[in-house]
Amino acid sequence: MKLIYRLLWVFIALNGATFVGLNAYASHAKRFVDYPQFLTIFESATTQHAIHVLALLAIAIVSLMRPSRWLVMSAGFFTLGIVLFSYTLYLFSVTGVKIAGFLTPIGGVCFMLGWLSLIGIAFTKTSPAAERINE
């Protein structure tokens, strides 16, 4: 398995566990009782985190059967999106550090570019063996 795919699987596993841990933290954090507006921000981060970790999982599974540079590109954008969108919102909602205001939109754009990168799959030539299977 190529290094890029190994790293993708490690990122998916670590982020799945991180997502669960952060949700457990949110359910017990006094900060969110005292400042419910931060809980709303945290929930936005976790929603996007979960959606895009699942998307990465799907990409990784499809890549086992049909490796593609478009899948790698999409996975890269989703990875950047998780880091720049979700993690900056986590940081802001837990600590109040306002770096999220500058990086979060870049993460959102990365999410959109990740989804748009999947368009490339529609124009990728399939192998002769795959064509026979689809007949």
DSSP file with accessible surface (Angstrom, degrees, kcal/mol):
  #  RESIDUE AA STRUCTURE BP1 BP2  ACC     N-H-->O    O-->H-N    N-H-->O    O-->H-N    TCO  KAPPA ALPHA  PHI   PSI    X-CA   Y-CA   Z-CA
    1    1 A M              0   0  122      0, 0.0     5,-0.0     0, 0.0    63,-0.0   0.000 360.0 360.0 360.0 134.9    0.0    0.0    0.0
    2    2 A K    >>  -     0   0  147      1,-0.1     4,-2.0     4,-0.0     3,-0.5  -0.266 360.0-115.5 -64.8 152.8    1.4    3.4   -0.9
    3    3 A L  H 3> S+     0   0  120      1,-0.2     4,-2.8     2,-0.2     5,-0.2   0.873 113.6  58.9 -56.3 -40.9    2.5    5.7    1.9
    4    4 A I  H 3> S+     0   0   88      1,-0.2     4,-1.9     2,-0.2    -1,-0.2   0.895 107.9  45.9 -60.5 -38.0   -0.2    8.3    1.0
    5    5 A Y  H <> S+     0   0   25     -3,-0.5     4,-2.4     2,-0.2    -1,-0.2   0.877 110.6  52.7 -73.9 -36.3   -2.9    5.7    1.6
    6    6 A R  H  X S+     0   0  142     -4,-2.0     4,-2.3     2,-0.2    -2,-0.2   0.934 110.9  47.7 -61.1 -44.8   -1.3    4.5    4.8
    7    7 A L  H  X S+     0   0   98     -4,-2.8     4,-2.7     1,-0.2    -2,-0.2   0.885 109.6  53.7 -63.4 -38.1   -1.3    8.1    6.1
    8    8 A L  H  X S+     0   0   17     -4,-1.9     4,-2.7    -5,-0.2    -1,-0.2   0.937 108.9  48.0 -62.3 -45.3   -4.9    8.5    5.0
    9    9 A W  H  X S+     0   0   78     -4,-2.4     4,-2.5     1,-0.2    -2,-0.2   0.901 112.3  49.6 -63.4 -39.5   -6.0    5.5    7.0
   10   10 A V  H  X S+     0   0   81     -4,-2.3     4,-2.8     2,-0.2     5,-0.3   0.937 111.3  49.1 -64.0 -44.5   -4.0    6.7   10.1
   11   11 A F  H  X S+     0   0   42     -4,-2.7     4,-2.5     1,-0.2     5,-0.2   0.922 111.7  49.2 -60.8 -43.8   -5.6   10.2    9.8
   12   12 A I  H  X S+     0   0   12     -4,-2.7     4,-2.4     2,-0.2     5,-0.2   0.943 113.2  46.3 -61.2 -47.8   -9.1    8.6    9.5
   13   13 A A  H  X S+     0   0   65     -4,-2.5     4,-2.1     1,-0.2    -2,-0.2   0.940 115.2  45.4 -62.3 -47.5   -8.6    6.4   12.6
   14   14 A L  H  X S+     0   0  106     -4,-2.8     4,-2.5     1,-0.2    -1,-0.2   0.897 115.2  47.5 -65.0 -38.0   -7.1    9.2   14.7
   15   15 A N  H  X S+     0   0    7     -4,-2.5     4,-2.4    -5,-0.3    -1,-0.2   0.825 108.0  54.4 -76.6 -29.2   -9.8   11.6   13.7
   16   16 A G  H  X S+     0   0   27     -4,-2.4     4,-1.9    -5,-0.2    -2,-0.2   0.949 113.6  43.0 -63.7 -45.0  -12.6    9.2   14.3
   17   17 A A  H  X S+     0   0   66     -4,-2.1     4,-2.6    -5,-0.2    -2,-0.2   0.911 113.6  51.6 -66.9 -40.6  -11.3    8.7   17.8
   18   18 A T  H  X S+     0   0   50     -4,-2.5     4,-3.0     1,-0.2     5,-0.2   0.917 107.4  53.5 -62.2 -42.3  -10.7   12.4   18.3
   19   19 A F  H  X S+     0   0   54     -4,-2.4     4,-2.1     2,-0.2    -1,-0.2   0.933 110.3  46.5 -58.5 -46.4  -14.3   13.1   17.1
   20   20 A V  H  X S+     0   0   96     -4,-1.9     4,-2.1     1,-0.2    -2,-0.2   0.937 113.8  48.8 -62.9 -45.5  -15.7   10.7   19.7
   21   21 A G  H  X S+     0   0   40     -4,-2.6     4,-2.4     1,-0.2    -2,-0.2   0.909 110.6  49.7 -62.6 -41.8  -13.5   12.1   22.5
   22   22 A L  H  X S+     0   0   40     -4,-3.0     4,-2.5     1,-0.2    -1,-0.2   0.878 109.5  51.7 -67.3 -35.2  -14.4   15.7   21.7
   23   23 A N  H  X S+     0   0   58     -4,-2.1     4,-1.6    -5,-0.2    -1,-0.2   0.898 109.5  49.7 -67.1 -37.8  -18.1   14.9   21.7
   24   24 A A  H  X S+     0   0   49     -4,-2.1     4,-0.7     2,-0.2    -2,-0.2   0.924 110.6  50.8 -64.9 -41.3  -17.7   13.3   25.1
   25   25 A Y  H >X S+     0   0   97     -4,-2.4     3,-1.4     1,-0.2     4,-1.1   0.936 107.9  52.9 -59.1 -46.0  -15.8   16.4   26.3
   26   26 A A  H 3< S+     0   0   16     -4,-2.5     3,-0.3     1,-0.3    -1,-0.2   0.840 102.3  58.2 -62.2 -33.3  -18.6   18.7   25.0
   27   27 A S  H 3< S+     0   0   83     -4,-1.6    -1,-0.3     1,-0.2    -2,-0.2   0.695 118.7  30.6 -72.3 -15.0  -21.3   16.7   26.9
   28   28 A H  H << S+     0   0  158     -3,-1.4     2,-0.4    -4,-0.7    -1,-0.2   0.417  86.9 121.3-119.1  -1.9  -19.5   17.4   30.2
   29   29 A A    >X  -     0   0    9     -4,-1.1     3,-0.7    -3,-0.3     4,-0.7  -0.514  47.4-158.0 -75.9 122.6  -17.8   20.8   29.6
   30   30 A K  H >> S+     0   0  144     -2,-0.4     4,-2.4     1,-0.2     3,-0.9   0.835  89.1  70.4 -63.9 -30.9  -18.9   23.5   32.1
   31   31 A R  H 3> S+     0   0   62      1,-0.3     4,-2.5     2,-0.2    -1,-0.2   0.875  96.2  51.4 -55.8 -38.2  -17.8   26.1   29.6
   32   32 A F  H <4 S+     0   0   10     -3,-0.7    -1,-0.3     2,-0.2     7,-0.2   0.746 107.7  51.8 -76.6 -21.7  -20.8   25.2   27.3
   33   33 A V  H << S+     0   0  117     -3,-0.9    -2,-0.2    -4,-0.7    -1,-0.2   0.908 116.5  40.4 -73.8 -42.6  -23.2   25.5   30.2
   34   34 A D  H  < S+     0   0   84     -4,-2.4    -2,-0.2     1,-0.3    -3,-0.2   0.814 130.2  28.1 -74.5 -32.3  -21.9   29.0   31.0
   35   35 A Y    >X  +     0   0  112     -4,-2.5     3,-1.5    -5,-0.3     4,-0.8  -0.695  65.0 175.1-131.8  80.6  -21.5   30.1   27.3
   36   36 A P  H 3> S+     0   0   77      0, 0.0     4,-1.6     0, 0.0     3,-0.3   0.769  75.8  69.4 -63.3 -21.6  -24.1   28.2   25.2
   37   37 A Q  H 3> S+     0   0  106      1,-0.2     4,-1.5     2,-0.2     5,-0.1   0.856  96.4  54.3 -64.7 -29.8  -23.0   30.2   22.1
   38   38 A F  H <> S+     0   0   27     -3,-1.5     4,-2.5     1,-0.2    -1,-0.2   0.828 101.8  57.9 -71.7 -29.6  -19.7   28.3   22.2
   39   39 A L  H  X S+     0   0   51     -4,-0.8     4,-2.8    -3,-0.3    -2,-0.2   0.908 103.1  53.3 -65.4 -39.3  -21.6   25.0   22.1
   40   40 A T  H  X S+     0   0   92     -4,-1.6     4,-1.8     2,-0.2    -2,-0.2   0.920 111.0  46.0 -60.8 -42.9  -23.3   26.1   18.9
   41   41 A I  H  X S+     0   0   44     -4,-1.5     4,-2.1     2,-0.2    -2,-0.2   0.925 112.3  50.9 -65.1 -44.0  -19.9   26.7   17.3
   42   42 A F  H  X S+     0   0    2     -4,-2.5     4,-2.5     1,-0.2    -2,-0.2   0.910 108.2  52.5 -60.7 -42.5  -18.5   23.4   18.7
   43   43 A E  H  X S+     0   0   98     -4,-2.8     4,-2.4     2,-0.2    -1,-0.2   0.880 106.7  52.8 -63.7 -37.2  -21.5   21.6   17.2
   44   44 A S  H  X S+     0   0   52     -4,-1.8     4,-2.1     2,-0.2     5,-0.2   0.928 110.2  48.9 -62.6 -42.1  -20.8   23.1   13.8
   45   45 A A  H  X S+     0   0    0     -4,-2.1     4,-2.4     1,-0.2    -2,-0.2   0.926 112.5  47.0 -62.7 -44.6  -17.2   21.9   14.0
   46   46 A T  H  X S+     0   0   11     -4,-2.5     4,-2.8     2,-0.2     5,-0.2   0.877 109.4  54.1 -69.7 -35.1  -18.3   18.3   15.1
   47   47 A T  H  X S+     0   0   75     -4,-2.4     4,-2.4     2,-0.2    -1,-0.2   0.959 113.9  40.6 -61.3 -50.8  -20.9   18.1   12.3
   48   48 A Q  H  X S+     0   0   56     -4,-2.1     4,-2.3     2,-0.2     5,-0.2   0.873 114.0  54.9 -66.5 -35.7  -18.4   19.0    9.6
   49   49 A H  H  X S+     0   0    0     -4,-2.4     4,-2.3    -5,-0.2     5,-0.2   0.956 111.0  44.3 -60.2 -50.6  -15.7   16.8   11.2
   50   50 A A  H  X S+     0   0   26     -4,-2.8     4,-2.3     1,-0.2     5,-0.2   0.933 113.2  50.2 -62.8 -47.0  -18.0   13.7   11.2
   51   51 A I  H  X S+     0   0   77     -4,-2.4     4,-2.0    -5,-0.2    -1,-0.2   0.925 115.3  42.9 -58.2 -44.3  -19.3   14.2    7.7
   52   52 A H  H  X S+     0   0    3     -4,-2.3     4,-2.3     2,-0.2    -1,-0.2   0.802 109.6  54.7 -83.1 -23.6  -15.8   14.6    6.3
   53   53 A V  H  X S+     0   0   14     -4,-2.3     4,-2.2    -5,-0.2    -1,-0.2   0.924 111.6  47.3 -68.5 -40.6  -14.2   11.8    8.3
   54   54 A L  H  X S+     0   0  115     -4,-2.3     4,-2.3    -5,-0.2    -2,-0.2   0.897 110.8  51.3 -65.6 -38.4  -16.9    9.5    6.8
   55   55 A A  H  X S+     0   0   14     -4,-2.0     4,-2.5    -5,-0.2    -2,-0.2   0.914 109.6  50.4 -63.1 -42.0  -16.2   10.9    3.4
   56   56 A L  H  X S+     0   0    0     -4,-2.3     4,-2.8     2,-0.2    -2,-0.2   0.895 108.2  53.0 -61.6 -39.3  -12.5   10.2    3.8
   57   57 A L  H  X S+     0   0   61     -4,-2.2     4,-2.3     2,-0.2    -2,-0.2   0.933 109.6  48.0 -62.1 -43.9  -13.4    6.6    4.9
   58   58 A A  H  X S+     0   0   53     -4,-2.3     4,-2.7     1,-0.2     5,-0.2   0.919 111.9  49.8 -62.5 -43.0  -15.4    6.2    1.7
   59   59 A I  H  X S+     0   0   10     -4,-2.5     4,-2.6     1,-0.2    -2,-0.2   0.921 110.1  50.6 -61.9 -43.5  -12.6    7.6   -0.4
   60   60 A A  H  X S+     0   0    0     -4,-2.8     4,-1.0     2,-0.2    -1,-0.2   0.910 111.8  47.3 -62.7 -40.6  -10.1    5.3    1.3
   61   61 A I  H >X S+     0   0   79     -4,-2.3     4,-0.8     1,-0.2     3,-0.7   0.942 113.6  46.8 -67.1 -45.6  -12.3    2.2    0.6
   62   62 A V  H >X S+     0   0   63     -4,-2.7     4,-2.9     1,-0.2     3,-0.9   0.893 106.5  60.1 -63.2 -36.7  -12.8    3.2   -3.0
   63   63 A S  H 3< S+     0   0    5     -4,-2.6    -1,-0.2     1,-0.3    -2,-0.2   0.775  95.5  62.2 -63.9 -26.8   -9.1    3.8   -3.4
   64   64 A L  H << S+     0   0  103     -4,-1.0    -1,-0.3    -3,-0.7    -2,-0.2   0.857 116.9  29.8 -64.4 -33.9   -8.4    0.2   -2.5
   65   65 A M  H << S+     0   0  144     -3,-0.9    -2,-0.2    -4,-0.8    -1,-0.2   0.762 138.1  19.3 -94.9 -31.9  -10.3   -0.9   -5.6
   66   66 A R  S  < S-     0   0   87     -4,-2.9    -1,-0.2    -5,-0.1    -2,-0.2  -0.632  73.9-158.1-144.3  78.9   -9.7    2.0   -7.9
   67   67 A P        +     0   0   87      0, 0.0     2,-0.3     0, 0.0     3,-0.1  -0.292  22.1 170.8 -59.0 141.9   -6.8    4.2   -7.0
   68   68 A S     >  -     0   0   13      1,-0.1     4,-1.9    56,-0.0     3,-0.2  -0.976  45.0-134.1-155.2 141.6   -7.1    7.7   -8.5
   69   69 A R  H  > S+     0   0  179     -2,-0.3     4,-2.6     1,-0.2     5,-0.2   0.804 110.1  59.9 -65.0 -28.3   -5.3   11.0   -8.3
   70   70 A W  H  > S+     0   0   67      2,-0.2     4,-2.5     1,-0.2    -1,-0.2   0.886 104.5  48.1 -67.4 -38.5   -8.7   12.6   -8.0
   71   71 A L  H  > S+     0   0   10      2,-0.2     4,-2.8    -3,-0.2    -2,-0.2   0.907 111.9  49.6 -66.3 -41.2   -9.5   10.6   -4.9
   72   72 A V  H  X S+     0   0   49     -4,-1.9     4,-2.4     2,-0.2    -2,-0.2   0.926 112.1  48.6 -63.1 -42.3   -6.1   11.6   -3.4
   73   73 A M  H  X S+     0   0   76     -4,-2.6     4,-2.4     2,-0.2    -2,-0.2   0.935 112.3  47.9 -63.7 -45.0   -6.7   15.2   -4.2
   74   74 A S  H  X S+     0   0    0     -4,-2.5     4,-2.7     1,-0.2     5,-0.2   0.929 111.3  50.7 -61.3 -44.7  -10.2   15.1   -2.7
   75   75 A A  H  X S+     0   0    7     -4,-2.8     4,-2.5     1,-0.2    -1,-0.2   0.896 108.9  52.6 -61.4 -39.0   -8.8   13.4    0.4
   76   76 A G  H  X S+     0   0   34     -4,-2.4     4,-2.6     2,-0.2    -1,-0.2   0.927 110.5  46.2 -62.6 -44.6   -6.1   16.1    0.7
   77   77 A F  H  X S+     0   0   56     -4,-2.4     4,-2.6     2,-0.2    -2,-0.2   0.907 112.8  49.9 -65.3 -41.3   -8.7   18.8    0.6
   78   78 A F  H  X S+     0   0    0     -4,-2.7     4,-2.5     2,-0.2    -2,-0.2   0.909 110.6  50.8 -63.2 -40.2  -11.0   17.1    3.1
   79   79 A T  H  X S+     0   0   38     -4,-2.5     4,-2.2     2,-0.2    -2,-0.2   0.945 112.4  45.4 -62.1 -48.2   -8.0   16.6    5.4
   80   80 A L  H  X S+     0   0   87     -4,-2.6     4,-3.3     1,-0.2     5,-0.3   0.897 111.4  54.5 -61.1 -39.7   -7.1   20.3    5.2
   81   81 A G  H  X>S+     0   0    0     -4,-2.6     4,-2.9     2,-0.2     5,-0.9   0.917 107.5  48.9 -61.2 -43.7  -10.7   21.2    5.7
   82   82 A I  I  <>S+     0   0    0     -4,-2.5     5,-2.1     3,-0.2     4,-0.3   0.945 116.4  42.9 -60.7 -46.2  -10.9   19.2    8.9
   83   83 A V  I  <>S+     0   0   62     -4,-2.2     5,-0.5     3,-0.2    -2,-0.2   0.946 122.8  36.4 -66.9 -47.3   -7.8   20.8   10.3
   84   84 A L  I  <5S+     0   0   35     -4,-3.3    23,-0.3    -5,-0.2    -2,-0.2   0.799 129.7  28.9 -81.2 -29.0   -8.5   24.3    9.2
   85   85 A F  I  X5S+     0   0   31     -4,-2.9     4,-2.0    -5,-0.3    -3,-0.2   0.905 127.8  31.2 -93.0 -65.4  -12.3   24.3    9.8
   86   86 A S  I  ><S+     0   0    0     -5,-0.9     4,-2.5    -4,-0.3    -3,-0.2   0.938 121.4  46.9 -64.9 -48.6  -13.1   21.9   12.5
   87   87 A Y  I  ><S+     0   0   69     -5,-2.1     4,-2.4     1,-0.2    -1,-0.2   0.868 112.0  50.3 -67.7 -33.0  -10.0   22.2   14.6
   88   88 A T  H  ><S+     0   0   11     -5,-0.5     4,-2.5    -6,-0.2    12,-0.3   0.895 111.8  48.7 -71.2 -34.4   -9.9   26.0   14.5
   89   89 A L  H  X S+     0   0   21     -4,-2.0     4,-2.9     2,-0.2    -2,-0.2   0.879 110.3  51.4 -69.5 -36.4  -13.6   26.1   15.6
   90   90 A Y  H  X S+     0   0   11     -4,-2.5     4,-2.1     2,-0.2     5,-0.3   0.951 111.0  48.7 -60.0 -47.8  -12.8   23.6   18.4
   91   91 A L  H  X>S+     0   0   72     -4,-2.4     4,-2.7     1,-0.2     5,-0.6   0.933 114.2  45.3 -58.3 -46.2   -9.9   25.9   19.5
   92   92 A F  H  X5S+     0   0   45     -4,-2.5     4,-2.0     1,-0.2    -1,-0.2   0.933 113.6  47.9 -64.9 -45.7  -12.2   29.0   19.5
   93   93 A S  H  <5S+     0   0    0     -4,-2.9    -1,-0.2     1,-0.2    -2,-0.2   0.809 120.1  38.0 -69.8 -26.6  -15.1   27.4   21.3
   94   94 A V  H  <5S+     0   0   47     -4,-2.1    -2,-0.2    -5,-0.2    -1,-0.2   0.855 135.3  15.9 -90.9 -37.0  -12.9   25.9   24.0
   95   95 A T  H  <5S-     0   0   74     -4,-2.7    -3,-0.2    -5,-0.3    -2,-0.2   0.643  89.9-123.8-113.2 -20.6  -10.4   28.7   24.5
   96   96 A G     << +     0   0   24     -4,-2.0     2,-0.2    -5,-0.6    -4,-0.2   0.430  54.9 153.2  86.1  -0.1  -11.8   31.8   22.9
   97   97 A V    >   -     0   0   71     -6,-0.6     3,-0.7     1,-0.1    -1,-0.3  -0.471  38.4-147.8 -65.2 127.5   -8.7   32.2   20.7
   98   98 A K  T >   +     0   0  167      1,-0.2     3,-1.2    -2,-0.2     4,-0.4   0.180  67.9 109.0 -92.8  20.6   -9.9   34.0   17.6
   99   99 A I  T >>  +     0   0   75      1,-0.2     4,-1.9     2,-0.2     3,-1.4   0.801  68.2  73.9 -62.4 -23.3   -7.5   32.5   15.0
  100  100 A A  H <> S+     0   0    4     -3,-0.7     4,-2.6   -12,-0.3    -1,-0.2   0.838  81.4  68.5 -60.3 -32.7  -10.6   30.7   13.7
  101  101 A G  H <4 S+     0   0   66     -3,-1.2    -1,-0.3     1,-0.2    -2,-0.2   0.815 110.4  33.2 -59.5 -27.9  -11.9   33.9   12.2
  102  102 A F  H <4 S+     0   0  142     -3,-1.4     4,-0.4    -4,-0.4    -2,-0.2   0.840 127.4  35.4 -96.5 -37.5   -9.1   33.8    9.6
  103  103 A L  H  X S+     0   0   38     -4,-1.9     4,-2.0     2,-0.1     3,-0.3   0.800 100.5  72.8 -90.9 -30.1   -8.5   30.1    9.1
  104  104 A T  H  X S+     0   0   17     -4,-2.6     4,-2.2    -5,-0.3     5,-0.2   0.908  96.2  50.3 -57.5 -46.0  -12.1   28.7    9.3
  105  105 A P  H  > S+     0   0   77      0, 0.0     4,-2.3     0, 0.0    -1,-0.2   0.880 107.7  54.8 -62.2 -33.3  -13.3   30.0    5.9
  106  106 A I  H  > S+     0   0   76     -4,-0.4     4,-2.3    -3,-0.3    -2,-0.2   0.918 107.6  50.6 -63.6 -40.3  -10.2   28.6    4.2
  107  107 A G  H  X S+     0   0    0     -4,-2.0     4,-2.2   -23,-0.3   -22,-0.2   0.899 108.0  52.5 -62.6 -40.0  -11.2   25.2    5.7
  108  108 A G  H  X S+     0   0   18     -4,-2.2     4,-2.1     2,-0.2    -1,-0.2   0.906 108.5  49.8 -62.7 -40.5  -14.7   25.6    4.4
  109  109 A V  H  X S+     0   0   73     -4,-2.3     4,-2.9     1,-0.2     5,-0.2   0.908 107.7  54.8 -64.1 -39.2  -13.3   26.3    0.9
  110  110 A C  H  X S+     0   0   12     -4,-2.3     4,-2.4     1,-0.2    -2,-0.2   0.907 105.9  52.1 -60.3 -41.9  -11.1   23.2    1.2
  111  111 A F  H  X S+     0   0   11     -4,-2.2     4,-2.0     2,-0.2    -1,-0.2   0.942 111.2  46.9 -58.8 -46.6  -14.2   21.1    2.0
  112  112 A M  H  X S+     0   0  113     -4,-2.1     4,-2.7     1,-0.2    -2,-0.2   0.929 111.9  49.9 -62.8 -42.5  -15.9   22.5   -1.2
  113  113 A L  H  X S+     0   0   69     -4,-2.9     4,-2.2     1,-0.2    -1,-0.2   0.865 107.3  56.2 -64.8 -33.8  -12.8   21.8   -3.3
  114  114 A G  H  X S+     0   0    0     -4,-2.4     4,-0.7    -5,-0.2    -1,-0.2   0.927 110.3  43.5 -61.8 -45.0  -12.7   18.3   -1.9
  115  115 A W  H >< S+     0   0  122     -4,-2.0     3,-1.0     1,-0.2     4,-0.3   0.925 114.1  50.4 -67.2 -42.1  -16.2   17.6   -3.1
  116  116 A L  H >< S+     0   0  102     -4,-2.7     3,-1.7     1,-0.2     4,-0.4   0.825  99.7  65.6 -66.9 -29.4  -15.5   19.3   -6.5
  117  117 A S  H >< S+     0   0    9     -4,-2.2     3,-1.4     1,-0.3     4,-0.3   0.800  88.0  69.6 -61.1 -27.5  -12.4   17.2   -7.0
  118  118 A L  T XX S+     0   0   50     -3,-1.0     3,-1.2    -4,-0.7     4,-0.6   0.708  80.3  75.9 -66.4 -17.3  -14.6   14.1   -7.1
  119  119 A I  H X> S+     0   0   94     -3,-1.7     3,-1.4    -4,-0.3     4,-0.5   0.866  82.4  68.8 -59.5 -33.7  -15.9   15.4  -10.5
  120  120 A G  H X4 S+     0   0    7     -3,-1.4     3,-1.1    -4,-0.4    -1,-0.3   0.800  86.5  66.5 -57.1 -28.7  -12.6   14.3  -12.0
  121  121 A I  H X4 S+     0   0   39     -3,-1.2     3,-1.3    -4,-0.3    -1,-0.3   0.869  92.5  61.2 -60.7 -35.1  -13.6   10.6  -11.4
  122  122 A A  H << S+     0   0   81     -3,-1.4    -1,-0.3    -4,-0.6    -2,-0.2   0.761 109.8  40.9 -64.3 -22.7  -16.4   11.1  -14.0
  123  123 A F  T << S+     0   0  167     -3,-1.1     2,-0.4    -4,-0.5    -1,-0.3   0.243  88.8 111.9-111.4  12.3  -13.7   11.8  -16.6
  124  124 A T    <   -     0   0   45     -3,-1.3     2,-0.2    -4,-0.2    -3,-0.0  -0.726  69.9-121.1 -88.4 132.5  -11.1    9.2  -15.6
  125  125 A K        -     0   0  196     -2,-0.4     2,-0.2     1,-0.1    -2,-0.1  -0.481  26.2-136.3 -70.0 140.6  -10.6    6.4  -18.1
  126  126 A T        -     0   0   44     -2,-0.2    -1,-0.1     1,-0.1   -60,-0.0  -0.608  23.8-100.1 -93.5 159.8  -11.3    2.9  -16.6
  127  127 A S     >  -     0   0   64     -2,-0.2     4,-2.1     1,-0.1     3,-0.2  -0.352  33.9-109.3 -72.7 157.2   -9.0   -0.1  -17.1
  128  128 A P  H  > S+     0   0   87      0, 0.0     4,-1.9     0, 0.0     5,-0.2   0.887 120.4  54.8 -55.8 -37.0  -10.1   -2.7  -19.7
  129  129 A A  H  > S+     0   0   49      1,-0.2     4,-1.6     2,-0.2     5,-0.1   0.920 107.8  48.8 -64.5 -39.1  -10.9   -5.1  -16.9
  130  130 A A  H  > S+     0   0   29      1,-0.2     4,-1.8     2,-0.2    -1,-0.2   0.873 107.9  55.1 -67.6 -35.4  -13.2   -2.6  -15.3
  131  131 A E  H  X S+     0   0  101     -4,-2.1     4,-0.5     1,-0.2    -1,-0.2   0.905 106.4  51.1 -64.6 -39.1  -14.9   -2.0  -18.6
  132  132 A R  H >< S+     0   0  160     -4,-1.9     3,-0.8     1,-0.2    -1,-0.2   0.889 108.2  52.1 -65.3 -36.4  -15.7   -5.7  -19.0
  133  133 A I  H 3< S+     0   0  138     -4,-1.6    -1,-0.2     1,-0.2    -2,-0.2   0.888 108.5  51.5 -66.0 -36.2  -17.2   -5.8  -15.5
  134  134 A N  H 3<        0   0  123     -4,-1.8    -1,-0.2    -5,-0.1    -2,-0.2   0.538 360.0 360.0 -81.8  -4.3  -19.5   -2.9  -16.3
  135  135 A E    <<        0   0  187     -3,-0.8    -3,-0.0    -4,-0.5    -4,-0.0  -0.311 360.0 360.0 -74.8 360.0  -20.8   -4.4  -19.6
